[in-house]
Protein backbone atom coordinates (compact mmCIF):
# COMPACT_ATOMS: atom_id res chain seq x y z
CA UNK A 1 0.00 0.00 0.00
CA UNK A 2 1.32 3.37 -1.00
CA UNK A 3 1.10 6.24 1.50
CA UNK A 4 -0.06 9.53 0.10
CA UNK A 5 1.35 12.74 1.40
CA UNK A 6 -1.25 15.13 2.76
CA UNK A 7 1.22 17.99 2.71
CA UNK A 8 0.58 18.84 -0.93
CA UNK A 9 -3.23 19.26 -0.61
CA UNK A 10 -2.77 21.27 2.60
CA UNK A 11 -0.33 23.61 0.84
CA UNK A 12 -2.76 23.99 -2.05
CA UNK A 13 -5.65 24.84 0.27
CA UNK A 14 -3.52 27.30 2.24
CA UNK A 15 -2.44 28.99 -1.00
CA UNK A 16 -6.04 29.33 -2.17
CA UNK A 17 -7.10 30.85 1.16
CA UNK A 18 -4.29 33.41 1.00
CA UNK A 19 -5.03 34.28 -2.63
CA UNK A 20 -8.76 34.59 -1.95
CA UNK A 21 -8.32 36.85 1.06
CA UNK A 22 -5.85 39.01 -0.87
CA UNK A 23 -8.16 39.25 -3.88
CA UNK A 24 -11.12 40.29 -1.74
CA UNK A 25 -9.22 42.64 0.55
CA UNK A 26 -10.78 46.05 0.73
CA UNK A 27 -8.90 48.95 -0.80
CA UNK A 28 -9.53 52.10 1.25
CA UNK A 29 -7.65 54.30 -1.21
CA UNK A 30 -9.84 53.02 -4.04
CA UNK A 31 -12.89 53.62 -1.83
CA UNK A 32 -11.74 57.21 -1.24
CA UNK A 33 -11.42 57.72 -5.00
CA UNK A 34 -14.87 56.20 -5.61
CA UNK A 35 -16.28 58.56 -2.95
CA UNK A 36 -15.28 61.47 -5.21
CA UNK A 37 -18.45 60.62 -7.15
CA UNK A 38 -20.42 61.44 -4.01
CA UNK A 39 -18.81 64.67 -2.79
CA UNK A 40 -21.08 67.00 -4.74
CA UNK A 41 -23.93 65.92 -2.42
CA UNK A 42 -22.36 64.18 0.62
CA UNK A 43 -19.61 64.61 3.19
CA UNK A 44 -17.94 61.81 5.11
CA UNK A 45 -15.61 63.73 7.40
CA UNK A 46 -18.07 66.10 9.09
CA UNK A 47 -21.65 66.24 10.33
CA UNK A 48 -22.50 68.89 7.73
CA UNK A 49 -25.30 67.99 5.36
CA UNK A 50 -25.17 69.09 1.76
CA UNK A 51 -27.66 68.39 -0.97
CA UNK A 52 -27.62 64.89 0.51
CA UNK A 53 -27.18 63.82 4.14
CA UNK A 54 -23.70 63.50 5.58
CA UNK A 55 -22.36 59.96 5.53
CA UNK A 56 -20.09 60.17 8.56
CA UNK A 57 -21.00 57.14 10.65
CA UNK A 58 -23.55 55.89 8.14
CA UNK A 59 -22.61 52.22 8.56
CA UNK A 60 -24.95 50.89 11.24
CA UNK A 61 -27.25 53.93 11.17
CA UNK A 62 -30.98 53.52 10.50
CA UNK A 63 -32.05 54.89 7.12
CA UNK A 64 -33.61 58.36 7.13
CA UNK A 65 -32.65 59.02 10.74
CA UNK A 66 -30.62 62.25 10.78
CA UNK A 67 -32.86 64.81 12.50
CA UNK A 68 -31.45 67.79 10.59
CA UNK A 69 -31.90 66.46 7.04
CA UNK A 70 -35.08 66.44 4.93
CA UNK A 71 -35.32 62.89 3.60
CA UNK A 72 -37.84 61.69 1.04
CA UNK A 73 -40.95 60.07 2.46
CA UNK A 74 -39.72 56.81 0.95
CA UNK A 75 -36.40 56.97 2.86
CA UNK A 76 -38.14 57.87 6.13
CA UNK A 77 -40.56 54.98 5.63
CA UNK A 78 -37.68 52.59 4.87
CA UNK A 79 -35.97 53.58 8.13
CA UNK A 80 -39.22 53.31 10.08
CA UNK A 81 -39.64 49.86 8.52
CA UNK A 82 -36.30 48.72 9.91
CA UNK A 83 -33.79 49.48 7.15
CA UNK A 84 -30.36 49.91 8.74
CA UNK A 85 -27.32 50.79 6.65
CA UNK A 86 -25.32 47.64 7.24
CA UNK A 87 -22.94 46.39 4.57
CA UNK A 88 -25.56 44.29 2.77
CA UNK A 89 -28.11 47.12 2.63
CA UNK A 90 -25.48 49.63 1.52
CA UNK A 91 -24.30 47.24 -1.17
CA UNK A 92 -27.81 46.89 -2.56
CA UNK A 93 -28.46 50.63 -2.34
CA UNK A 94 -25.16 51.59 -3.96
CA UNK A 95 -25.79 49.25 -6.88
CA UNK A 96 -29.31 50.63 -7.49
CA UNK A 97 -30.66 53.27 -5.10
CA UNK A 98 -34.12 53.47 -6.69
CA UNK A 99 -34.49 49.69 -6.65
CA UNK A 100 -33.53 49.39 -2.96
CA UNK A 101 -35.63 52.39 -1.85
CA UNK A 102 -38.24 53.19 -4.51
CA UNK A 103 -39.09 56.88 -4.27
CA UNK A 104 -35.71 57.99 -2.90
CA UNK A 105 -34.72 61.45 -4.03
CA UNK A 106 -31.12 60.33 -4.60
CA UNK A 107 -30.50 60.91 -8.30
CA UNK A 108 -27.37 58.75 -8.56
CA UNK A 109 -27.95 55.67 -10.72
CA UNK A 110 -25.61 53.34 -8.86
CA UNK A 111 -22.15 51.83 -9.02
CA UNK A 112 -21.37 49.09 -11.49
CA UNK A 113 -18.64 46.94 -10.01
CA UNK A 114 -18.45 44.92 -6.84
CA UNK A 115 -14.99 46.29 -6.07
CA UNK A 116 -16.26 49.88 -6.22
CA UNK A 117 -19.09 49.05 -3.84
CA UNK A 118 -16.96 46.97 -1.46
CA UNK A 119 -14.18 49.56 -1.33
CA UNK A 120 -16.60 52.48 -0.92
CA UNK A 121 -18.33 50.72 1.99
CA UNK A 122 -14.92 50.07 3.57
CA UNK A 123 -14.11 53.77 3.19
CA UNK A 124 -17.44 54.75 4.78
CA UNK A 125 -16.87 52.25 7.59
CA UNK A 126 -13.44 53.82 8.19
CA UNK A 127 -15.14 57.20 8.81
CA UNK A 128 -17.34 56.59 11.85
Phi, psi and omega in degrees: 000132182268132177274135178261139177281132177267356181296318182298310177297325179295317178297320179297313180297315179299319179296318179296320179296315179296315180295320180294315181292327177289319182292330183259006179298142181281145181245099183297323179295319177295319177300321177296319179293321178296324180298340177303333176293341188259344191292344177290340181239334188234153169243158177234348185249010176208170178267018181274126176276149174244221174298328175246169180290154176293151183250010176295121180074020184293327182293119182097354182271140175297143179298143175065030190252357178287125185291338184256025176231141179268094179281162172293157176302324181296318180291320177297320179293322178298316178295317179296332179276001175108004179290121176242139183281072171273180185296323180292315180294318178298320180299314178296315182295316182292336177278331179197087183305316184287339175281319181288317180230084179302129181098359177298149178270002177292124185269354180291134184282338179123160177272156186259327187250150178298322181293323176299314182294311181300315182289324177295318179297319177299320178295316178296319179296329181282357180238069183286000000 
